[in-house]
């Protein structure tokens, strides 16, 4: 049986891996369990370089938040499916506050351990909140007292759906869920979105399918949607250049590590509600 750290709520089955805690493993965090680390090892066997891809996803998030804050004047951020906050001042509030010191961020996740850890980390931060919420229930998030107490939806907001939609099946109608979020946002709001996508496998094998099998063992239904399928998630928003591209190809910094082919996988984009 996996040892339960004091930050993990008693209702969490520590022997079952978690998408949020596995993401923490990929990015080098310490807020994860043995079951998560074991499953990450299986995932990396199925798709070598997955950890590199996920770190490129994190780097895109930082660039996109910086752009939203500095070029679009966004001071409010709603991060749905945020996972566990990472060390090193790389979270949404860290990046946004380099431009706007009073930037406000609502972090939302459905993983109880992620919510508990994030609340502890943000306990002394009056301009950030961490709450439990499910992307599939947009109104519950939008109407949550903690969100309403922090975010003014009459002003532009950056909505982050980073590494979320590839866990949502079409039968759950993700486009309708995004529409509900979009309709609550003021003009000038920004959508920051990433989606997993591997076009074949680096070695010519079936790595994407093998990875889906790993996640399926604990109930996560990983989708492998490409740019054409991902475009529909931006309905009602205007995509900013370079539109939908691989992670390292979206406005890379001069020092961005982009030589590894896995950094060019995925589909990412930033768009504005007009």
Helices and strands as residue ranges (DSSP letters): H 19-26, H 34-46, H 50-72, E 76-80, H 92-96, E 104-109, H 112-121, E 128-132, H 138-142, H 145-150, E 158-162, G 165-167, G 170-172, H 174-184, E 190-195, H 207-216, H 227-230, G 231-234, E 238-239, G 247-249, G 261-264, E 267-272
